[in-house]
Amino acid sequence: MVDSIERLSFEMTTAALAEQERSLSGLRARTGTVLAAASVAGSFLGARTGHGSLDIWGIMALLAFTMCAASAIWILLPHEVAFAFRGDRVFAGGDRHAITDMAEAYRIAESWIESSVEKNRPVIASLSYWLTVSCVLLAVEIVLWTLSIVG
């Protein structure tokens, strides 16, 4: 049970941070799936056209695969996000600001966490955008490989 408004605010902010962490984790898991699917499509469909010279559709499919893989790898690389804090920061802040009660400690900790939530937001939005790009490029790759095989 929440015993103060400050604690409620702190818990809501930490929940938002935890949601961002779950979101990023899910985003990276889906990215791994897209990368695997692009590789499988490239290997199966590319093998069919690999016996001779590639036509324009095959070349474009290879380009789409390369761009899909590059955007997926970009998502999987480390980015500037923060999901955890150490308690010693509250102690240090308490010493500097002469914190004497728990309500003030909750306010200070909540403000640190809130600033991280705000800093993480555009990074996660950008990575979500790049996942969309990667998915579109995967679809384009499959269509182009199909055209290469049919044509």
Buried (B, 14 or more C-beta within 10 A) or exposed (E): EEEEEBBEBBEEBBEBBEEBBEBBEEBBEBBEEBBEBBBEBBEEBBEEBEEEEBBEBBBBBBBBBBBBBEBBEBBEEEEEBBBEBEEEEBEEBBEEEEBEEEBBBBBBBBEBBBEBBEEBEEBBEEBBEBBEBBBBBBEBBBBBBBBBBEE
